[in-house]
């Protein structure tokens, strides 16, 4: 493998009529998630392009609703780190506080009660 090729990383290239994003990490995990959520409380279609550096930082390159009939292309590419799009958001991974955990618990409990599941 040529020296230049070794300096490249594996990444994803997402293209749509709205944007083009190249996302990936030298170390860590990155993913493209396409969600369809349809239940009594929510009706959503969305795309999320993000990752985790494996140590402390979450990165978001794109998160937005999808439209019915929208076309896009997802391609596996090898690129230099300088070719990776700048993340829209970076967050430090911190464990949730007890108050946050309790709020999440009660919010989820209420949602399940309202849906008649508990």
Rosetta blueprint (number, residue, H / E / L):
1 X L
2 X L
3 X H
4 X H
5 X H
6 X H
7 X L
8 X L
9 X E
10 X E
11 X E
12 X E
13 X E
14 X E
15 X E
16 X E
17 X L
18 X L
19 X L
20 X E
21 X E
22 X E
23 X E
24 X L
25 X L
26 X L
27 X L
28 X L
29 X E
30 X E
31 X E
32 X E
33 X E
34 X E
35 X E
36 X E
37 X E
38 X E
39 X L
40 X L
41 X L
42 X L
43 X E
44 X E
45 X E
46 X E
47 X E
48 X E
49 X E
50 X E
51 X E
52 X E
53 X L
54 X L
55 X L
56 X L
57 X E
58 X E
59 X E
60 X E
61 X E
62 X E
63 X E
64 X E
65 X E
66 X L
67 X L
68 X L
69 X L
70 X L
71 X L
72 X E
73 X E
74 X E
75 X E
76 X E
77 X E
78 X E
79 X E
80 X L
81 X H
82 X H
83 X H
84 X L
85 X L
86 X L
87 X L
88 X L
89 X E
90 X E
91 X E
92 X E
93 X L
94 X L
95 X L
96 X L
97 X L
98 X H
99 X H
100 X H
101 X H
102 X H
103 X H
104 X H
105 X H
106 X H
107 X H
108 X H
109 X H
110 X H
111 X H
112 X H
113 X H
114 X H
115 X L
116 X L
117 X L
118 X L
